[in-house]
Structure formats: structure tokens, C-alpha cells
Amino acid sequence: MIRKLVAAAIVWTSVASAFAQEPVGEIARDTPAARAASGDVSGSPDQDSSDETKPRTPPHTGLRALLGGVVDDFKSVPSITNTYIALAGGAGALAVHPFDATLNEHLRSHYTLVNSIYAPAKYFGDTPEQVGLSLATYAWGRIFDEPKVSHLGMDLLQSQIVAEVIVDALKITVRRDRPDNSQGSWNFSFPSGHSAQTFAAATVIERHLGWKRAALAYLVAAYVASSRLHDNVHYGSDVVFGAALGTIAGRTVTRHGPNAWALVPTTVPGGGFAIVAVRASSAD
């Protein structure tokens, strides 16, 4: 299992490095002159890869920026968009709640193949493995001087911290028992941490790389979430609300950059003062 996790970390960081690099050759060809020369007058590049919707790479991605960004992330959690996501997640959890008692029974399988397919999911969605993969991505970017990769790793780490804190706070507050009562003193079920962590990672990847490149991450997140029902360690409402919390965490850590508040000094007759300006994000 350790070898598999190490191999997964190497593949993860290699893919993240490749995807996060700026496709210089393609950008050079995607200019008005190049499009005109090739006969393409559509005038706009693929929206999925548009830099306008991606979080801007900060000038520094060191530990100070990483730790300081977490503080800003928690301040940025309350927002209109996140409120809508939380309400949608709550509505989804309420809709699934009447089927909590029977849904797991339908998803549990006695077939060896199905059980084998779901067996790795508990590792993919576990916090240590998610943090390890994110640290590997962050370290890769720092070691090889690839700011976009280290920025992706930094946002992945920050989203997992935000998701973990919110999930654990709700677990302690709600204190819902797991369906199999398997976790001893930490037997809290609502919401699902595996679901939150994987959807947080998928959301960060989507915000950095676009929907097309994040499709696999969302499939993995859905696979991990459904595995929690198959393994009978969570209810359907747990994973639905966990997915919403993960989405909130992922969006929060990637939106405060483009939506940053800036103090702009302005002089007026008789003195000077500072006004607060907000740079709106086109993604929200």
C-alpha cells in the first residue's frame, strides 16, 4: 500500500506540473494575428482554459504566504456564493435524509469485484493522503521553481485545512453516530470528511485548470463519496453535505485573490484619506 501511495504521489505531482505549466506555444499561436493567418476569426480562446477565471499566481508561495493565506481563507468563508452552496447542500441532504436508513443497504455489495473496486477509496479520501499529495505538489513547485504548481499545492493544502476545521466542528456539534458505530470515541458521522476533502481538492483543481482538466478529479470525488455508503460508514445526507462543504472550501481559497480588498490612497483638498476598493471576480 505504501508503494502504491508513493507512486500515486509521483504521478499526481507530475500531472499537476504538466497541467499547471503555461502552454507557451499555444498562447503564441492564439493571438489575433495568428488566428487571422490561420483563417480562424472566432476571436476567443477556449473558455475552459481562460486565465480570467483562474486564481492569480501570487508573487510568493512560501510558508509565510501559505500560513497567512489560511487566516484570510477563514475570513473569506462567509460570502453570498458560499451561502447559496451551503443552502443547496442542506437542501440536498434533507432530500436524501429519508432514504438514509435504506440507501446503504442497496449500495453494499457481496460481489468481490465491487468490493475490490471500492477498497482504495478510503485511502484516496483520507486526510493524511490528501495532505501528502498536496504537500508533494507544493514541494514540487518550490523545488523546481514552478510558481503555478506550488500555488496549486498551496491552495490544495489551504482548502483541506478549511474543510477539515469546518467538518470537525460540525461533527462535534451534531454528534450523529455512524451507521456501523466503528470509530470508537470519534464515531461522528455528519458530515463526511472524505467527501469534503475530495470535493475541496476537485474544486481547487477546477478553479486552477478548468472544468475539462478537473473532470477526473470530480469523478474521483464522487467515487470516494459513494464508497462511504458502500462501506457503511456514512449516510447519504453526510456525503451530500460534505461535498457542499468541500466545494465551499475549494472556492474560498481560490476566490479571495481575485476578490482582494485594496486600500487606495486618494488626496482631497485639505488632507488625504484612504478608500476601500473591491476588485470583482468574473468567476463569481
Steps between C-alpha positions, in 0.01 A plus 500: 500500500786740579651437157167572337464827690854608410434417135174692513681801648759494220231475232292772670788748515612423145150553362450815708832635375413429138149644522597806700770609258410784267464358146730759347488361150121495496474849643739628235278350232180628663544865409277710269773498233549125525125436485466727199790324324340163564156617395353471849310820572295373793702734717495321836700213650345207677312630803600196701864609494444875528741665745229751598316235701810356667643618832800724445834354595626699800855647494597277795396142576723432800397382845418852616261545209356154562429555870391859458263399222319255729405785733362699207316191377300464822412868484378448143273202574191716567385610154182507295623227264600271785163559666325382183722191484434422868125539447510275194703243694258520792202458270667200334580344837141548614372344178723195546443470875176293480695234307800489736380182667466303176745659255807329643335160482443544127858614434673234708615210286588139556689484171876481538563717193285786629660480843846503341414806291392693807782379726754780414244781542546530875865586438439746216266706714681475833651822635862376536508378139335818367741718696794286385406538132450874545835535679665307217347739246607802705852366552536418130418858406737643761792268419478541123407871512157456343278763670178379339554149635593620850196732492278203413652299784461793739131539416445125534654506848302806605172353373561182699573697816182704458292193420642298789435771758141557385425127475642419844314792659173372354573140598551603863192723493257262326640181659321264264610138540642312205278225358751229596618658829856411403706798613499472877512839672508683163186340365357815343339467160370839384646631276734270308862612519605279206233658283597852610873447444469352151247757380717778641796368300289460185368855532850644541619306193199624303568861598866472402482281191142522373209258482644271234817427693309470829248245372708207626537664843123534531453138393745394772312716752169339405662156518636570850167644617301199376753265659410637843148364447627170363728463804206591728698765691284797394145579401396657170425835663851500652675476164267748327563773755868404517527558125343844542746589778791385286379715213477798735854441626637465147330813375597702806874444471499580128271803495648738757791582271297640210254648749771658717425823682747781432552830681534772239636833631318800359589864559230760551512871576599557860649154560505140390323175580482141382200335337434128473460358150395151403624330185210281393563150370342393175479144631256589776 
